[in-house]
């Protein structure tokens, strides 16, 4: 009875419901109860230590095992088809799979919950985070898939010469290194799995634990988190759309691109898509903090994502491959590429671009998204 009383008191302090209660494990006598009344039993209070042993056992190690397994499968497919781009397919897909497993899948498998009851058990912040991860990963996965299919179709019809069976041209020089595929699992795929394990912390750990005692939440903070997500999602989508349009219009004779895209948001920074991705991932711990659900270790997620984008598989890798490819295949574009690097920042815009209409359009995306989410939450509350 004391436990039930405590459960009601904790749940009553949470305006969202769904995760701030503490229930005992189901006994054998209650195992036959309907899954429609399912409530998760694994939410215990999380220590604020960055090295909490609980989060290591039930979040980090299972995540590492999942991402390593997926990375090994992607490596096997990549080595058989000579496509290094399989790692790009896996980057969004693996993170979405992990988020859904943590939020829903483990409850279906281990607790016997129905899909409907597992979804209903999520709080509003949890639903927003899961929806955000799914939107981000789904859009990026679709883009990588469309890019691959387009190259494969072009190569099959004789419209392009591509030694990688339609692989991303950025990786052709890399794959020519002696014994590349013999070591790629250890030098490319598994290191990426390690990064994914840390990057996914803000949208895996919260479904296992609470980030401290639930005392309240901040509407303004949640609106800020939604706004930052919409800014990042809008910037990333706009950058990809403008780049595709430029490539379609900017080809000269023989389908060779004449120069670098400097239109729209590409005139603000050299990698607006990566900046959008970084903002988007920052929004998840912001939402957790505003909802009184943040554990310090979850801050490592956007930090790891930023480091990966800047120094591992993002702009550093991209520009290194661009420089080598343009030097060998398109000297005119290499000259324009060098000029572009001198004149525009790689990742963060400088103050001169604060007056750019594209900067204000991205900010407008954030404001519109935050407003729309707030209105919809009031309507469907």
VOGU-3710 file (C-alpha; in Angstrom, 3 decimals, decimal comma):
1> xxxxxxxxxx> 0,000/0,000/0,000  2,861/2,373/0,744  4,311/1,675/-2,698  0,977/2,317/-4,380  0,629/5,572/-2,480  4,108/6,667/-3,495  3,346/5,749/-7,066  0,273/7,966/-7,143  2,160/10,856/-5,587  4,982/10,724/-8,126
11> xxxxxxxxxx> 2,594/10,306/-11,013  0,483/13,219/-9,854  3,440/15,581/-10,041  4,041/14,783/-13,687  1,842/16,758/-16,115  2,547/14,274/-18,884  2,043/10,924/-17,188  3,420/7,730/-18,629  6,911/7,634/-17,136  7,229/9,185/-13,696
21> xxxxxxxxxx> 5,850/6,317/-11,675  7,677/3,492/-9,957  6,033/0,085/-9,969  7,243/-3,296/-8,721  8,051/-6,050/-11,217  4,951/-8,017/-12,244  4,391/-11,084/-10,103  3,440/-14,458/-11,461  -0,112/-13,945/-10,208  -0,509/-10,866/-12,358
31> xxxxxxxxxx> 1,194/-12,247/-15,460  -2,144/-13,089/-17,012  -3,441/-9,528/-16,828  -4,335/-7,819/-20,069  -1,529/-6,052/-21,919  -3,908/-3,182/-22,525  -3,258/-2,002/-18,958  0,490/-2,239/-19,419  2,719/0,219/-17,631  6,507/0,069/-17,968
41> xxxxxxxxxx> 8,278/-1,228/-14,894  11,868/-0,423/-15,814  11,841/3,310/-15,112  13,957/3,759/-12,009  15,600/6,940/-10,835  18,889/7,539/-12,605  22,019/8,625/-10,806  23,404/11,909/-12,099  26,844/10,334/-12,451  28,242/10,301/-15,974
51> xxxxxxxxxx> 29,450/6,761/-15,314  26,347/5,220/-13,770  26,711/1,421/-13,854  22,983/0,960/-14,535  23,027/2,932/-17,756  26,140/1,025/-18,829  24,371/-2,311/-18,406  20,905/-1,580/-19,764  21,590/1,135/-22,356  25,204/1,493/-23,501
61> xxxxxxxxxx> 26,175/-2,170/-23,807  22,917/-3,263/-25,501  23,189/-0,285/-27,863  26,782/-1,143/-28,702  25,799/-4,759/-29,367  22,939/-3,663/-31,637  24,986/-1,143/-33,619  27,953/-3,523/-33,914  25,695/-6,259/-35,286  24,145/-3,882/-37,809
71> xxxxxxxxxx> 27,595/-2,547/-38,738  28,892/-6,061/-39,367  25,908/-6,791/-41,617  26,429/-3,518/-43,512  30,120/-4,347/-43,913  29,293/-7,790/-45,293  26,897/-6,311/-47,849  29,338/-3,536/-48,704  32,279/-5,867/-49,259  30,195/-8,217/-51,422
81> xxxxxxxxxx> 28,856/-5,395/-53,607  31,889/-3,064/-53,400  29,701/-0,305/-51,947  31,172/1,684/-49,092  27,965/3,700/-49,089  26,348/0,979/-46,984  27,752/2,832/-43,987  25,713/5,878/-45,045  22,557/3,775/-45,247  23,249/2,484/-41,751
91> xxxxxxxxxx> 23,889/5,863/-40,091  20,221/6,955/-39,920  18,681/3,474/-40,055  20,639/2,143/-37,080  19,751/5,093/-34,880  16,033/4,898/-35,674  16,025/1,145/-35,033  17,709/1,658/-31,662  15,273/4,416/-30,660  12,225/2,314/-31,502
101> xxxxxxxxxx> 13,647/-0,752/-29,800  14,341/1,238/-26,622  10,953/2,962/-26,606  8,653/0,240/-27,921  10,335/-2,974/-29,039  11,782/-4,106/-25,722  8,390/-3,596/-24,061  6,684/-5,751/-26,668  9,287/-8,508/-26,391  10,215/-8,515/-22,705
111> xxxxxxxxxx> 7,069/-7,186/-21,011  4,436/-8,668/-23,298  2,841/-5,291/-23,962  0,710/-4,584/-26,992  1,842/-1,973/-29,492  -1,074/0,280/-28,560  -0,382/0,133/-24,828  3,374/0,608/-25,284  2,754/3,739/-27,347  0,174/4,997/-24,855
121> xxxxxxxxxx> 2,667/4,586/-22,008  4,996/7,185/-23,546  4,864/10,687/-22,151  4,472/13,703/-24,429  8,233/14,532/-24,380  9,046/10,905/-25,152  6,616/10,883/-28,067  8,106/14,107/-29,420  11,642/12,709/-29,181  10,696/9,425/-30,852
131> xxxxxxxxxx> 8,821/11,268/-33,605  11,764/13,624/-34,127  14,293/10,811/-34,454  12,001/9,019/-36,886  11,517/12,139/-39,037  15,245/12,835/-39,137  16,275/9,252/-39,841  13,487/8,601/-42,319  14,296/11,684/-44,390  18,036/10,999/-44,416
141> xxxxxxxxxx> 17,580/7,309/-45,220  15,242/8,167/-48,101  17,776/10,654/-49,461  20,652/8,162/-49,353  18,452/5,510/-50,970  17,301/7,859/-53,729  20,882/8,938/-54,387  22,036/5,330/-54,658  19,173/4,297/-56,929  19,763/7,293/-59,199
151> xxxxxxxxxx> 23,468/6,505/-59,590  22,762/2,827/-60,183  20,209/3,636/-62,881  22,579/6,079/-64,571  25,455/3,599/-64,527  23,247/0,788/-65,830  22,143/2,859/-68,823  25,700/3,838/-69,688  25,316/7,424/-68,578  28,210/7,304/-66,150
161> xxxxxxxxxx> 31,357/5,343/-65,508  31,405/4,091/-61,945  33,656/1,316/-60,733  31,666/0,886/-57,557  28,427/-0,377/-59,145  26,755/2,942/-58,389  28,692/3,684/-55,179  29,183/7,238/-53,957  32,006/8,802/-56,033  33,530/10,184/-52,827
171> xxxxxxxxxx> 34,609/6,679/-51,869  36,170/5,480/-55,122  39,706/6,650/-54,318  39,465/5,310/-50,763  38,459/1,851/-51,971  41,548/1,649/-54,191  43,794/1,519/-51,123  45,517/-1,894/-50,859  43,468/-4,332/-48,794  40,761/-1,775/-48,037
181> xxxxxxxxxx> 37,912/-4,238/-47,524  40,063/-6,539/-45,355  40,351/-3,812/-42,733  37,195/-1,735/-43,357  35,209/-3,464/-40,604  37,723/-2,303/-37,993  38,599/1,089/-39,464  35,205/2,266/-40,777  32,151/0,281/-39,709  32,794/-0,597/-36,057
191> xxxxxxxxxx> 34,142/2,881/-35,161  30,923/4,288/-36,631  28,946/1,842/-34,469  30,754/3,167/-31,404  29,825/6,739/-32,317  26,213/5,693/-32,910  26,076/4,144/-29,451  26,948/7,475/-27,854  24,982/9,659/-30,293  21,765/7,755/-29,531
201> xxxxxxxxxx> 21,956/8,281/-25,756  19,397/11,146/-25,688  16,798/8,975/-27,412  17,557/5,597/-25,865  18,505/6,185/-22,221  15,349/8,205/-21,357  13,212/5,189/-22,215  15,099/3,120/-19,629  15,530/5,669/-16,835  14,456/8,969/-15,434
211> xxxxxxxxxx> 16,841/11,893/-15,253  16,113/12,639/-11,605  13,018/13,362/-9,540  10,178/14,877/-11,518  9,474/18,339/-10,111  8,161/20,228/-13,084  8,695/21,243/-16,654  9,173/24,375/-18,716  6,782/25,174/-21,554  9,215/27,751/-22,895
221> xxxxxxxxxx> 12,046/25,231/-22,750  10,016/22,644/-24,616  9,041/25,217/-27,241  12,731/26,096/-27,628  13,603/22,415/-28,118  10,924/21,978/-30,787  12,074/25,207/-32,436  15,712/24,089/-32,548  14,641/20,748/-34,027  12,584/22,474/-36,734
231> xxxxxxxxxx> 15,465/24,842/-37,503  17,834/21,910/-37,954  15,368/19,813/-39,924  14,457/22,756/-42,139  18,088/23,722/-42,748  19,100/20,154/-43,583  16,154/19,671/-45,948  16,632/23,055/-47,618  20,353/22,428/-48,123  19,750/19,072/-49,808
241> xxxxxxxxxx> 16,989/20,493/-52,019  19,131/23,441/-53,146  22,148/21,209/-53,801  20,100/18,822/-55,942  18,711/21,723/-57,951  22,163/23,191/-58,493  23,601/19,882/-59,670  20,770/19,471/-62,137  21,218/22,960/-63,589  24,980/23,350/-63,259
251> xxxxxxxxxx> 26,221/20,548/-65,488  28,235/21,404/-68,565  29,177/19,240/-71,507  29,346/15,545/-70,744  27,420/16,010/-67,505  30,445/17,505/-65,705  29,650/19,955/-62,907  31,221/23,351/-63,522  31,605/24,724/-60,011  30,599/24,639/-56,362
261> xxxxxxxxxx> 27,071/25,266/-55,167  26,991/28,651/-53,415  23,276/29,284/-53,705  20,926/29,815/-50,781  22,130/28,337/-47,509  25,286/27,103/-49,272  26,355/30,735/-49,415  26,139/30,967/-45,623  28,370/27,997/-44,703  30,034/25,227/-46,711
271> xxxxxxxxxx> 28,162/22,450/-44,898  24,669/23,699/-44,001  23,311/20,144/-44,017  25,737/19,124/-41,274  24,948/22,264/-39,272  21,259/21,384/-39,515  22,009/17,866/-38,315  23,936/19,192/-35,308  21,099/21,550/-34,334  18,576/18,776/-34,697
281> xxxxxxxxxx> 20,481/16,444/-32,373  20,951/19,252/-29,856  17,169/19,568/-29,575  16,795/16,152/-27,910  18,682/16,917/-24,666  17,035/20,354/-24,679  13,639/18,644/-24,623  14,787/16,315/-21,849  16,082/19,220/-19,778  12,897/21,240/-20,260
291> xxxxxxxxxx> 10,874/18,186/-19,196  12,986/17,510/-16,076  14,156/14,212/-17,573  17,802/14,908/-18,437  20,672/12,814/-17,118  24,155/14,318/-17,627  25,393/11,359/-19,652  22,794/12,123/-22,326  24,668/15,345/-23,124  27,362/13,179/-24,692
301> xxxxxxxxxx> 24,963/12,444/-27,579  25,029/15,805/-29,392  28,705/16,239/-28,500  29,602/12,908/-30,148  27,425/13,763/-33,139  29,164/17,129/-33,533  32,624/15,565/-33,298  31,665/12,926/-35,861  30,297/15,526/-38,284  33,295/17,812/-37,940
311> xxxxxxxxxx> 36,263/15,492/-37,622  35,356/11,925/-38,661  32,624/11,235/-41,208  31,266/14,699/-41,995  32,872/17,793/-43,468  36,467/16,623/-42,921  35,947/13,342/-44,799  33,792/15,030/-47,426  36,246/17,832/-48,217  39,236/15,480/-48,194
321> xxxxxxxxxx> 37,562/13,287/-50,811  36,361/16,314/-52,782  39,882/17,747/-52,986  41,335/14,456/-54,245  38,520/13,845/-56,724  38,409/17,363/-58,174  42,201/17,444/-58,545  42,068/14,282/-60,643  38,832/14,807/-62,574  37,770/18,464/-62,648
331> xxxxxxxxxx> 40,508/21,086/-62,281  38,074/23,967/-62,844  35,908/22,816/-59,980  38,998/22,296/-57,794  39,920/25,976/-58,272  36,373/27,024/-57,355  36,440/24,629/-54,393  39,637/26,207/-53,025  38,134/29,684/-53,411  34,965/28,543/-51,635
341> xxxxxxxxxx> 37,019/27,235/-48,698  38,818/30,548/-48,369  35,697/32,691/-48,489  33,101/30,790/-46,426  33,202/29,136/-43,021  32,909/25,378/-42,937  30,293/24,867/-40,231  29,351/27,930/-38,183  28,225/31,100/-40,025  29,997/34,368/-39,309
351> xxxxxxxxxx> 28,219/37,546/-38,202  28,133/38,882/-41,767  25,445/36,331/-42,596  23,051/37,387/-39,834  21,365/39,689/-42,338  20,992/36,927/-44,935  17,404/36,093/-45,825  18,294/32,421/-45,581  19,344/32,834/-41,953  15,976/34,377/-41,169
361> xxxxxxxxxx> 14,131/31,708/-43,121  15,743/29,004/-40,992  14,906/30,924/-37,814  11,365/31,242/-39,133  11,170/27,463/-39,548  12,009/27,104/-35,879  9,421/29,650/-34,749  6,721/28,168/-36,978  7,445/24,631/-35,824  7,378/25,527/-32,131
371> xxxxxxxxxx> 4,108/27,430/-32,563  2,470/24,641/-34,561  3,457/21,982/-32,022  2,111/24,051/-29,141  -1,211/24,685/-30,913  -1,617/21,023/-31,840  -0,784/19,881/-28,302  -3,507/22,170/-26,931  -6,055/20,949/-29,473  -5,381/17,250/-28,918
381> x> -4,611/17,440/-25,199
//
